């Protein structure tokens, strides 16, 4: 945390003004030259690069999100159209409201499809719209809102680093003083060459920061003003971790469910060695407030810690399923309250992000496999044979897929049908016709790994 508020606010104000001006110039198709832009805002070359780097990141993130936003709007339009079709003829008022919503979504999709250069609302769109509802947002007057909004726009700045510069960054040089204390010297402007010196402490990532300083890696800094004061976030290259897992020894697979996590362990031949059921009660902990967000993250973190611990002791990679709940979330407005609570508390994205980070730190390979029909195959092929639950059997299927075992055979007298959200819907690679054994999908496996692992040859050896 940094105490010198005035100098940092001035820096953030100049940075924010330069950022908005560069964005406006791009919208007007009049990209200014670098020297003239530096003169106008009294920036060094590295400070201009930091402004450009920040704006490029914002705009590229919007471009990358556009396909998902278009798909989400299309699903919402389909959901509203289906709701209208199911409505009784007598519900005129409800049908009228749904028709209006349908038209708004269609118009929004049309604007998104024709949108060119990314548009940004600095200071957040939510706070910008608060000027129309001052009392509801705890604001007395429009002047108070304007002051709050401008402060929000100028509440952060970025300092770009380079490995060719002193301590990995010319504009912000950090020196280790001992323990968790660091001395920081921040360059404020271009011509006058004024500097601001202060000390900071880091509670997390201390070893990474010290290693980056010792190795001369590039270090970039983001200064952020929140309710407690100024904070510094350091970005640098992650330390390389030696991989300790080996796919030829087997796999640890995870099947994530609403109230628990099913874990299965296999040997090098795809046979089941052990299994676990780890409770994960996130219902009621949906991230609506800061406290509930922390509680949900803590619960997920404890489960991830157990799974990574199992993988470290066995020295085997972790296999998780790749699920996309965008379609389900798009239909939340028209689902039952129970389904809404389940999908809202089903923090799969957060679980996947956390297990990816923790497995990398521990040197464990993480394999993300296609989950198509895993529950169905597990129930029909392994649940009765081993006396497993459907979820543990599904985890076994995921482990075998990560090991490149295809699971082609299913009893022909099976009459079960898909029962989970991951099994419903059309699948372009397979047609089940009531039996999961005919699934011959080409299941892709994505590998995030500290070091490349050797995969066993493809095949479907008999279970011992």
C-alpha positions as CSV (number, residue, x, y, z in Angstrom):
1,X,0.0,0.0,0.0
2,X,1.3,3.5,-0.9
3,X,0.7,6.5,1.2
4,X,1.7,9.4,-1.1
5,X,-1.8,10.1,-2.6
6,X,-1.4,13.4,-4.4
7,X,1.5,12.5,-6.7
8,X,-0.1,9.1,-7.6
9,X,-3.5,10.8,-8.3
10,X,-1.7,13.3,-10.6
11,X,0.0,10.4,-12.4
12,X,-3.2,8.5,-12.8
13,X,-5.0,11.6,-14.1
14,X,-2.4,12.2,-16.8
15,X,-2.4,8.5,-17.7
16,X,-6.2,8.3,-17.8
17,X,-6.4,11.5,-20.0
18,X,-3.8,10.1,-22.4
19,X,-5.6,6.7,-22.5
20,X,-9.0,8.3,-23.4
21,X,-7.4,10.7,-25.9
22,X,-5.7,7.8,-27.7
23,X,-8.9,5.9,-27.8
24,X,-10.8,8.8,-29.2
25,X,-8.2,9.4,-31.9
26,X,-8.4,5.8,-33.0
27,X,-12.2,6.1,-33.2
28,X,-11.8,9.2,-35.4
29,X,-9.2,7.3,-37.6
30,X,-6.5,9.9,-36.8
31,X,-3.8,8.0,-35.0
32,X,-1.4,10.6,-33.6
33,X,2.4,10.2,-34.0
34,X,4.3,9.0,-31.0
35,X,6.5,12.1,-30.6
36,X,3.6,14.5,-30.8
37,X,1.6,12.5,-28.3
38,X,4.5,12.4,-25.9
39,X,4.9,16.2,-26.2
40,X,1.2,16.8,-25.6
41,X,1.1,14.8,-22.4
42,X,4.7,15.1,-21.3
43,X,5.3,11.4,-21.4
44,X,8.5,9.3,-21.8
45,X,8.7,6.8,-24.5
46,X,8.1,3.9,-22.1
47,X,5.0,5.8,-20.6
48,X,3.6,6.1,-24.1
49,X,4.1,2.4,-24.7
50,X,2.3,1.7,-21.4
51,X,-0.7,3.8,-22.5
52,X,-0.8,2.1,-25.9
53,X,-0.3,-1.4,-24.3
54,X,-3.2,-0.8,-21.9
55,X,-5.5,0.4,-24.7
56,X,-4.5,-2.5,-27.0
57,X,-5.4,-4.9,-24.2
58,X,-8.8,-3.4,-23.5
59,X,-9.7,-3.4,-27.2
60,X,-8.4,-6.9,-27.9
61,X,-10.4,-8.3,-25.0
62,X,-13.6,-6.7,-26.4
63,X,-12.9,-8.2,-29.9
64,X,-12.3,-11.7,-28.4
65,X,-15.5,-11.5,-26.4
66,X,-17.7,-10.6,-29.4
67,X,-18.2,-14.2,-30.7
68,X,-19.3,-15.3,-27.2
69,X,-21.6,-12.3,-26.8
70,X,-23.2,-13.0,-30.2
71,X,-23.7,-16.6,-29.3
72,X,-25.2,-15.6,-25.9
73,X,-27.7,-13.2,-27.6
74,X,-28.7,-15.9,-30.1
75,X,-29.4,-18.3,-27.3
76,X,-31.4,-15.7,-25.4
77,X,-33.4,-14.9,-28.5
78,X,-34.2,-18.6,-28.9
79,X,-35.2,-18.9,-25.3
80,X,-37.6,-16.0,-25.5
81,X,-39.1,-17.3,-28.7
82,X,-39.6,-20.7,-27.1
83,X,-41.2,-19.0,-24.1
84,X,-43.6,-17.1,-26.3
85,X,-44.6,-20.2,-28.1
86,X,-45.4,-22.0,-24.9
87,X,-47.6,-19.2,-23.5
88,X,-51.3,-19.7,-23.4
89,X,-53.3,-17.4,-25.7
90,X,-55.0,-15.7,-22.9
91,X,-51.8,-14.2,-21.4
92,X,-51.8,-11.1,-23.6
93,X,-49.8,-8.8,-21.2
94,X,-47.1,-11.3,-20.6
95,X,-46.8,-12.1,-24.3
96,X,-46.6,-8.4,-25.1
97,X,-43.6,-8.0,-22.7
98,X,-41.9,-11.0,-24.1
99,X,-42.3,-9.7,-27.6
100,X,-40.8,-6.4,-26.6
101,X,-37.9,-8.2,-25.0
102,X,-37.4,-10.3,-28.1
103,X,-37.2,-7.2,-30.3
104,X,-34.7,-5.6,-28.0
105,X,-32.5,-8.6,-28.1
106,X,-32.7,-8.8,-31.9
107,X,-31.8,-5.1,-32.2
108,X,-28.9,-5.6,-29.8
109,X,-27.6,-8.5,-31.8
110,X,-27.8,-6.5,-35.1
111,X,-25.8,-3.7,-33.5
112,X,-23.2,-6.1,-32.2
113,X,-22.8,-7.8,-35.6
114,X,-22.2,-4.4,-37.3
115,X,-20.0,-2.9,-34.6
116,X,-16.6,-1.9,-35.9
117,X,-14.0,-0.3,-33.6
118,X,-14.4,-1.4,-30.0
119,X,-16.2,1.1,-27.7
120,X,-15.1,1.7,-24.2
121,X,-16.7,3.4,-21.2
122,X,-14.0,4.5,-18.9
123,X,-15.0,4.5,-15.3
124,X,-17.4,1.6,-15.9
125,X,-20.8,1.7,-17.6
126,X,-22.6,0.9,-14.3
127,X,-21.3,4.1,-12.7
128,X,-21.9,6.1,-15.8
129,X,-25.6,5.1,-15.8
130,X,-25.9,5.9,-12.1
131,X,-26.3,9.6,-13.0
132,X,-29.9,8.7,-14.1
133,X,-30.7,7.1,-10.7
134,X,-28.9,9.2,-8.2
135,X,-30.9,8.3,-5.1
136,X,-30.8,4.6,-5.8
137,X,-27.0,4.8,-5.9
138,X,-26.5,6.8,-2.7
139,X,-25.7,10.1,-4.6
140,X,-27.1,13.5,-3.6
141,X,-26.5,15.5,-6.7
142,X,-25.2,15.3,-10.3
143,X,-22.1,17.2,-9.2
144,X,-21.3,14.5,-6.6
145,X,-21.8,11.8,-9.3
146,X,-19.5,13.6,-11.7
147,X,-16.8,13.8,-9.1
148,X,-17.1,10.2,-8.2
149,X,-17.1,9.1,-11.9
150,X,-14.0,11.2,-12.7
151,X,-12.2,9.7,-9.7
152,X,-13.1,6.2,-10.8
153,X,-11.7,6.9,-14.3
154,X,-8.4,8.1,-12.9
155,X,-8.0,5.5,-10.2
156,X,-5.2,3.4,-11.9
157,X,-2.2,3.5,-14.2
158,X,0.2,1.0,-15.7
159,X,4.0,1.0,-15.9
160,X,5.4,-1.2,-18.6
161,X,8.6,-3.1,-18.0
162,X,11.3,-4.6,-20.2
163,X,14.1,-7.1,-19.5
164,X,16.7,-4.7,-21.0
165,X,16.1,-2.1,-18.3
166,X,17.3,-1.7,-14.8
167,X,15.4,-4.1,-12.4
168,X,13.2,-5.0,-15.3
169,X,11.5,-1.6,-15.6
170,X,12.8,1.9,-16.4
171,X,9.8,3.8,-15.1
172,X,9.4,2.0,-11.8
173,X,12.6,0.5,-10.3
174,X,12.2,-1.8,-7.3
175,X,14.9,-2.9,-4.9
176,X,14.7,-5.7,-2.3
177,X,15.4,-4.4,1.3
178,X,14.9,-7.7,3.1
179,X,12.1,-9.9,4.2
180,X,8.9,-8.7,2.4
181,X,10.0,-5.0,2.1
182,X,10.9,-3.4,-1.1
183,X,12.0,0.2,-2.1
184,X,10.3,1.6,-5.1
185,X,11.3,4.6,-7.3
186,X,8.6,5.8,-9.7
187,X,9.3,8.2,-12.5
188,X,6.5,10.7,-12.6
189,X,7.0,12.7,-15.9
190,X,9.1,13.1,-19.0
191,X,10.9,16.5,-19.1
192,X,11.4,17.4,-15.5
193,X,12.4,13.9,-14.5
194,X,10.7,14.0,-11.1
195,X,10.7,10.8,-9.1
196,X,8.6,9.4,-6.2
197,X,10.3,7.1,-3.7
198,X,8.5,4.9,-1.2
199,X,8.5,1.4,0.4
200,X,6.0,-1.4,-0.1
201,X,5.4,-4.9,1.3
202,X,4.0,-7.9,-0.6
203,X,1.9,-10.5,1.1
204,X,1.8,-12.9,-1.9
205,X,4.2,-14.0,-4.6
206,X,7.3,-12.9,-2.7
207,X,9.5,-15.7,-4.1
208,X,8.5,-15.0,-7.6
209,X,9.3,-11.3,-7.2
210,X,12.7,-11.9,-5.7
211,X,13.5,-14.4,-8.4
212,X,12.5,-12.0,-11.2
213,X,14.7,-9.3,-9.8
214,X,17.6,-11.6,-9.5
215,X,17.2,-12.9,-13.0
216,X,16.6,-9.5,-14.5
217,X,13.2,-10.4,-15.9
218,X,10.8,-7.8,-17.2
219,X,8.5,-6.4,-14.5
220,X,5.4,-4.4,-15.1
221,X,3.4,-2.6,-12.4
222,X,-0.2,-1.7,-12.1
223,X,-1.1,1.0,-9.4
224,X,-4.8,0.8,-8.3
225,X,-6.7,3.0,-5.9
226,X,-9.5,1.3,-3.9
227,X,-11.3,2.0,-0.7
228,X,-8.2,1.2,1.4
229,X,-5.7,3.2,-0.6
230,X,-3.2,2.7,-3.3
231,X,-2.0,-0.9,-4.1
232,X,0.6,-2.2,-6.4
233,X,0.3,-5.3,-8.6
234,X,3.5,-6.7,-10.1
235,X,3.4,-8.8,-13.3
236,X,6.4,-10.9,-14.4
237,X,7.2,-14.1,-16.1
238,X,6.2,-17.1,-14.0
239,X,8.9,-19.3,-12.6
240,X,9.4,-22.5,-14.6
241,X,8.3,-25.5,-12.7
242,X,9.7,-28.9,-13.3
243,X,7.0,-31.4,-14.1
244,X,6.7,-34.3,-11.7
245,X,3.7,-36.1,-13.2
246,X,3.8,-38.9,-15.8
247,X,0.8,-39.9,-17.9
248,X,2.2,-43.4,-18.4
249,X,1.8,-44.0,-14.7
250,X,-2.0,-43.2,-14.8
251,X,-4.2,-40.3,-14.3
252,X,-6.3,-38.4,-11.6
253,X,-9.6,-37.4,-13.1
254,X,-12.2,-34.9,-11.7
255,X,-15.9,-34.9,-12.3
256,X,-17.4,-31.6,-10.9
257,X,-21.0,-31.7,-9.7
258,X,-23.3,-29.3,-8.0
259,X,-22.7,-30.4,-4.4
260,X,-19.5,-32.5,-4.6
261,X,-16.4,-33.4,-6.7
262,X,-15.9,-37.1,-7.8
263,X,-12.2,-38.1,-8.2
264,X,-10.9,-41.3,-9.8
265,X,-7.4,-42.6,-10.1
266,X,-6.2,-45.0,-12.8
267,X,-3.0,-46.9,-13.5
268,X,-1.1,-46.9,-16.7
269,X,-3.5,-49.3,-18.3
270,X,-6.6,-47.3,-17.5
271,X,-7.7,-49.6,-14.6
272,X,-9.4,-48.0,-11.6
273,X,-7.1,-47.9,-8.5
274,X,-9.0,-45.6,-6.1
275,X,-11.7,-43.0,-5.9
276,X,-12.9,-40.2,-3.7
277,X,-16.0,-38.1,-3.1
278,X,-15.1,-34.6,-1.9
279,X,-18.0,-32.4,-0.7
280,X,-18.2,-29.0,-2.4
281,X,-21.2,-27.1,-1.1
282,X,-21.3,-23.8,-3.0
283,X,-25.1,-23.5,-2.9
284,X,-25.9,-20.3,-1.0
285,X,-22.3,-19.0,-1.6
286,X,-22.9,-17.5,-5.0
287,X,-20.6,-14.5,-5.5
288,X,-23.2,-11.8,-4.9
289,X,-21.3,-10.0,-2.1
290,X,-17.7,-9.7,-1.1
291,X,-18.1,-12.1,1.8
292,X,-20.0,-14.8,-0.1
293,X,-17.5,-14.4,-3.0
294,X,-14.6,-15.1,-0.5
295,X,-16.5,-18.0,1.1
296,X,-17.1,-19.7,-2.3
297,X,-13.5,-19.2,-3.4
298,X,-12.3,-20.6,-0.1
299,X,-14.5,-23.7,-0.4
300,X,-13.2,-24.3,-4.0
301,X,-9.6,-23.7,-2.9
302,X,-9.8,-26.3,-0.2
303,X,-11.1,-28.9,-2.7
304,X,-8.5,-28.0,-5.3
305,X,-5.8,-28.3,-2.6
306,X,-6.9,-31.9,-1.9
307,X,-7.0,-32.9,-5.5
308,X,-3.5,-31.5,-6.3
309,X,-2.2,-33.2,-3.1
310,X,-3.6,-36.5,-4.4
311,X,-1.9,-35.9,-7.8
312,X,1.4,-34.9,-6.2
313,X,1.5,-38.1,-4.0
314,X,0.7,-40.3,-7.0
315,X,2.9,-38.2,-9.4
316,X,0.1,-38.4,-12.0
317,X,-1.5,-35.7,-14.2
318,X,-5.0,-34.3,-13.5
319,X,-7.8,-34.6,-16.1
320,X,-10.8,-32.3,-16.0
321,X,-13.7,-31.9,-18.3
322,X,-14.2,-28.9,-20.6
323,X,-17.8,-27.7,-20.1
324,X,-19.4,-24.5,-21.5
325,X,-22.3,-23.2,-19.5
326,X,-22.9,-20.2,-21.6
327,X,-26.0,-21.7,-23.2
328,X,-27.4,-22.7,-19.8
329,X,-26.7,-19.3,-18.3
330,X,-28.5,-17.6,-21.3
331,X,-31.6,-19.5,-20.4
332,X,-31.5,-18.8,-16.6
333,X,-34.2,-16.1,-16.9
334,X,-36.7,-18.8,-18.0
335,X,-35.5,-21.7,-15.9
336,X,-37.0,-22.9,-12.6
337,X,-35.7,-21.2,-9.4
338,X,-34.0,-24.5,-8.4
339,X,-32.1,-24.7,-11.7
340,X,-31.1,-21.0,-11.4
341,X,-29.6,-21.6,-7.9
342,X,-27.8,-24.7,-9.1
343,X,-26.3,-23.1,-12.2
344,X,-25.4,-19.9,-10.4
345,X,-23.6,-21.8,-7.6
346,X,-21.9,-24.2,-10.1
347,X,-18.6,-22.2,-10.2
348,X,-17.0,-24.4,-12.8
349,X,-14.9,-21.6,-14.4
350,X,-13.5,-20.6,-11.1
351,X,-12.7,-24.2,-10.3
352,X,-10.9,-24.7,-13.6
353,X,-8.9,-21.5,-13.2
354,X,-7.8,-22.4,-9.7
355,X,-6.9,-26.0,-10.4
356,X,-4.9,-24.9,-13.5
357,X,-2.8,-22.4,-11.4
358,X,-2.3,-24.8,-8.5
359,X,-1.3,-27.7,-10.7
360,X,1.2,-25.6,-12.6
361,X,2.8,-24.5,-9.3
362,X,3.1,-28.1,-8.2
363,X,4.5,-29.4,-11.5
364,X,1.4,-31.4,-12.3
365,X,0.2,-31.6,-15.9
366,X,-3.4,-30.6,-16.5
367,X,-5.4,-32.3,-19.3
368,X,-8.7,-30.9,-20.4
369,X,-10.8,-33.5,-22.3
370,X,-14.1,-33.5,-24.1
371,X,-16.8,-34.6,-21.6
372,X,-19.3,-35.9,-24.2
373,X,-21.3,-38.8,-22.8
374,X,-18.9,-39.4,-20.0
375,X,-21.7,-39.9,-17.4
376,X,-23.6,-42.2,-19.7
377,X,-20.7,-44.4,-20.6
378,X,-19.6,-44.5,-16.9
379,X,-23.0,-45.6,-15.7
380,X,-23.4,-48.3,-18.4
381,X,-19.9,-49.6,-18.4
382,X,-18.2,-49.1,-15.0
383,X,-20.7,-48.2,-12.3
384,X,-22.2,-51.7,-11.7
385,X,-18.9,-53.4,-12.4
386,X,-17.0,-51.5,-9.7
387,X,-19.9,-50.6,-7.5
388,X,-19.4,-46.9,-8.2
389,X,-21.6,-43.9,-8.3
390,X,-22.4,-42.4,-11.7
391,X,-20.2,-39.4,-11.0
392,X,-17.2,-41.5,-10.0
393,X,-17.7,-43.7,-13.0
394,X,-17.8,-40.6,-15.2
395,X,-14.5,-39.4,-13.7
396,X,-13.0,-42.8,-14.6
397,X,-14.1,-42.3,-18.2
398,X,-12.4,-38.9,-18.2
399,X,-9.2,-40.4,-16.9
400,X,-9.2,-43.0,-19.6
401,X,-9.8,-40.4,-22.3
402,X,-6.8,-38.4,-21.1
403,X,-4.8,-41.6,-21.4
404,X,-6.1,-42.0,-25.0
405,X,-8.3,-45.1,-24.2
406,X,-11.5,-44.9,-26.3
407,X,-14.1,-47.0,-24.4
408,X,-15.8,-48.4,-27.5
409,X,-17.8,-51.3,-26.0
410,X,-21.1,-50.8,-24.2
411,X,-23.6,-53.5,-23.3
412,X,-26.1,-53.7,-26.1
413,X,-29.2,-54.1,-23.8
414,X,-28.7,-50.7,-22.2
415,X,-31.9,-48.6,-22.1
416,X,-30.5,-45.6,-20.2
417,X,-30.8,-42.1,-21.6
418,X,-28.8,-39.0,-21.0
419,X,-29.5,-37.5,-17.6
420,X,-27.0,-34.7,-17.1
421,X,-26.5,-31.3,-18.7
422,X,-23.1,-32.4,-20.1
423,X,-24.9,-35.3,-22.0
424,X,-27.9,-33.4,-23.4
425,X,-28.0,-31.8,-26.7
426,X,-26.8,-32.8,-30.2
427,X,-23.2,-34.0,-30.6
428,X,-21.7,-33.7,-34.0
429,X,-19.4,-36.6,-33.7
430,X,-21.8,-39.4,-32.4
431,X,-25.3,-40.7,-32.4
432,X,-26.2,-42.8,-29.5
433,X,-29.7,-44.1,-30.3
434,X,-30.1,-45.1,-26.6
435,X,-26.7,-46.7,-26.3
436,X,-23.5,-44.8,-25.6
437,X,-21.4,-47.6,-27.1
438,X,-21.7,-46.3,-30.6
439,X,-20.0,-43.0,-29.7
440,X,-16.9,-42.7,-31.8
441,X,-16.2,-39.0,-31.3
442,X,-12.8,-37.7,-32.0
443,X,-12.2,-36.4,-28.5
444,X,-9.6,-33.6,-28.4
445,X,-7.3,-33.3,-25.4
446,X,-5.8,-29.9,-24.5
447,X,-2.6,-30.0,-22.4
448,X,-1.4,-27.1,-20.2
449,X,1.9,-28.5,-18.9
450,X,5.1,-27.2,-17.4
451,X,6.9,-29.9,-19.5
452,X,5.7,-32.1,-22.3
453,X,4.5,-35.5,-21.3
454,X,4.7,-38.7,-23.3
455,X,1.3,-40.2,-24.0
456,X,0.8,-44.0,-24.3
457,X,-0.2,-45.5,-27.6
458,X,-3.9,-45.4,-28.5
459,X,-5.9,-48.5,-27.8
460,X,-8.5,-50.1,-25.6
461,X,-6.8,-52.8,-23.5
462,X,-9.0,-55.2,-21.5
463,X,-9.6,-54.3,-17.9
464,X,-7.8,-56.5,-15.5
